């Protein structure tokens, strides 16, 4: 058995989600190969070759793969699929875009969002917003998996010395075209990769208060800023900060929840955090059921006191 991991990257650097996916692939048994499909992505291929546990890197480089168009990347993966028993994608926006196309073309049932590899054909995945764990056994000859990266430790980024094999890039399918990209830039850590996250909820009351309370605390802690769906829907924070079932799944070392009641959809996105601190005036708030440290208090007073101590 050999597993193929589809690397997540921006043609310049390897994304951390790839490292977690490599760990999942290794748990399936057999060798682990990594596909780096992009354009002028030689440095990414080199980085992938250094991941501990990777036996080979396949580097497909061409203009058709420059922007990660799902149709072209799926075709590239399908061209290699015959050699692999397992094909794994990180459960990111990019991975979720490509994996179903590959599974459909291979006529197999995709197993989505796995959090544990029980054996080569059996996996665990959360259902009902994480309130239950389903154990799924696949009888397909090829397993197409998306990996919830918070469920697996990252493989060491150094220590490996895999060979790099070059493959021709597929021709452009012509089915889609890249039009443009608007990328928000921030000096803060990326939300899904941050070790510390400070999140705010609807209790903050306004976008001004959201920034006024969270920004100084995040600056002191070197943290990323997150938000509940209620805060996003109320216009306090942009969509890309949303944590939860319909937002981003995170598992930082420290998660600070300010004025977040803890709806099931939010808990599904952050309850794997190593340490959870919650501040809320409502003693019945569901967030306290998952918090390691809970403070029943006015968040505006408490945060001001925290800032003085920090």
N, C-alpha and C positions, 0 to 999 in steps of 0.2 A: 504493500500500500504506500502510495505517495500522495501528499496533500499539496495543493497549489494555493498560495495566499496572493490575493490581488492587492498590491501595495497602494496605499492612499498617499498622494504627494501632490506638489504644485509645480513639478518640473525642476524645482530648485532644492527642496528638502523633503525628507521623509516625514510623514505625519505620525504622531505617537500611536494612533489607532492601529497602525500596522504591527507594532510590537506586541500589542495585546492579542491580535489575531494570530500571530506566529505561535504564541503560547497555546492557543486553542488548537491550532493545527498540529502541534507536537503531541498534544494529548490524544489525538486520533490514532497515533501509532504510525510508524514508518518515517520516511524522509519528508522534509519540508522544503518546498521550492517557493520562490517568490517571483511574481511577474511584475516588472516595472514597465508599464506602458505609458509612453509620453513622447515629448519632443525636446531634444537637447537635454535629456535627463540623465546624463552620464554620472553626475555626482550622486543622484538618488540611487542609481544602481550600485555604486560603490558603497554607499551607506548601508544598503540592504545586504550586501555581501558580508558586512561586518557584524550582522545580528547573530548572536549566539544561537546555535541550533539550526541555522539555515544551511542546507546542503548545496543548493544551487540557486542562482539568480538568472532569470530569463529577461533580457532587456530588449524590448521592442520599441524602436524609435522612429517616428515619422510624423509628418505634419497632420495626418489624419487623427493622430492621438493627442495632439497638442492641448486640446481643451476638454478632454475627458468625455466627449460625446458618447452617450450610452450605447447607441447603435454600433459605433465603431469599436468601442472597448469590448462589448459583448462578442462581436465577431472575432476579435483577437483572442479572447478567452476560449471561445468555441473551437478555434483552430488548434488549441493545445489540449483540449479537454480529454482527448482519447488516452492520454498518458497518466491520468490522475483518477484516484478513487474519491477524493474529497476536494472540493473547490470552495474556498472560504473568502468571504468579503467582510470587512468591518461594517457594523450596522450603523453607517453614517448616511447622509443624504446621497452621497455618491454610490456607496455600496448598495443601498436599497433601490437605486435607479437601474443598476446593471444586473444584479443577481437574478431578479425574476425573469429577465429576458433570456439569460443563460439557462435557467431551469426549464423554461418553457421549450426552448429549442432542443434541449436534451430529453424532453418528455419525462421529467422527474419532478417530484414534489419538493419544493424548497422548504428547508427547516429554518425558521426565522428567529433571530434574536436569541441565540443560545447563550446560556450563562454557565453551562457545565457540560463536559464531555464525559459520559458514563462509560461508554465503550465506542468502538469504531462505528457502530450503527445506532447508538442510543444517546440521546441528548436531553438536557433539561432546558426549559424556556419558561419565562413568566407569562401568566395569563391573568385576566381580570385585574389589570393594573397592578400586577405583582402580588396580589393577595393569594394566589395559588400558583404552584409550580407544576407544569405538565412535563411528564417524561415521555419523549417521542422516540419511537423506534422506526427507522427508515429501512424499507426493503429494497430500495432502489440501488442499482449497481454503482451509481455515482451520487454522492451526496453534495448538494449545493446548500451551503450554510451561510447565514449572516450571523455575525458574532457581536453580542452586546459587550463592548470592550470593558465596561466597568466590572464584568464578571470574571475577568482574567487578569492576572498580573502581567505587566509589560516584560517581554523578553529583554535581556541585556542588549543594549545597542552596540556593544563592542565585544570583542572576544572571538568572533567568527571569522572564517576565511573562505567563504564560499566562492566557487568558480562562477564567472559571469559568461553566459551564453547569449549571443546576439541573434535575434530573429527579425525578419522583415516585418514591417508594419503592414497591417491590412489596408486595402484601398478604401477611400472614403465611400461610405454607403450612399451618400447623396440624400438620405432621408431627413437629415436635420443639418442645421448650420449654426455656428456660434455667432451670436449677434453682439453681445457685450456683457460686461461684468461690473457691478458696483460693489466694491469691497470696503466695508467699514474698518477703519484703522483705529487702534487703541494702544495706549502705552501699557495697559493692563494685560495680565495673562489671558490666554484664550480660555473661555469658560469651561469647555470640556476637558481641558488639560490642566486647569489650575489646581494647586494644592490647597488653597484656601478660597472659599467663596462666601461673600456676604450677600444675602438675598432679602428683598423687601416685598411686603404684601400690600393689600388694599388699605390696611390700617394706617399707612403713612399719609393718606389723605390727598396728596397732590404730587405732581411731577416735581415741583419745587422742593417739597419736603423730602421726596424720595432722594433727590440729589444732595440736599442739605444734610441728611442724616447718614446716608450710605457712603458717600464719597470720602469724607474724612476718615471714617473707620476703615474702609477698604485701603486707603492710602497708608494708614498706620500699619495694617496687617500685610500689605503687599498682596492684596486679594483681588480676585475677579468679582464683578458685580452680577448678581442674578435677580430674577423677579418671578413672582407667581403669575399664573395666568390672569388672575383677577387684577393684578397691578398693571399688566400689559393691556388688558381689555379696557381698563380705565384710562389709559394713555399716560401712565406714570413712567413707563419704560418701553423701549423699542422691542419688537418681536424677537430679535436675536439674543435677548437676555433671558427669555422665558425658560424656566426649568420645570420639567414635568413630563407627563405621558405624551402630551402634544407639543412639547418643547424639546429641550436638551436633557439627556440622561447624564448625570454627573456623579462622581464618587471621590470627592476631595478628601484630604486628611482632616480638614475642619470645615464644617458648613454652619454658618450663623444665619438663623432664620428670624427676621425682625418683622413682627406684625403679620405673620403668615399663619392662618388658621390650621392648615395642614389637610386640605382636601385630598381625597384618595389619588387624584390625578397628579398632584404635586408630589406626594410621598413616593409615587412610583418612579419619579425622576431623581430622587436624592437620598432615599433611605439606605443606600449602600455606602454612604459617607462614613468615614472611620469614626469621627466624633461630630455629633450634632448638638448645637447650642440653640435653644429657642427662647425668645422673649415675647410674651404675649399677655395681655390683661385678662383674657378669658381662661379660667382654670380648666374648662372643659374642652379647650382647643385640641383637636386630634394630633397636632404636631408634638404635643407633650408625650404621646404614646411611643414615639420613636426617638425622642431626644435623650441624649446622654446627660445633658444639663439643661434644666428648664427654669426659667425665671418668670414668675407671675408678677408683672410690673408694667409700668408705663414705659414704652420703648424709648420715647424722647428723653426722658430723665435718665434711664439706664445707659443709653448710648453716650450721652454727655458725660456721665460718670466714668464710663469705660475709657473714653478719650482722654480724660484727665489722668487716669492711671497709666495709660499707655504712653 
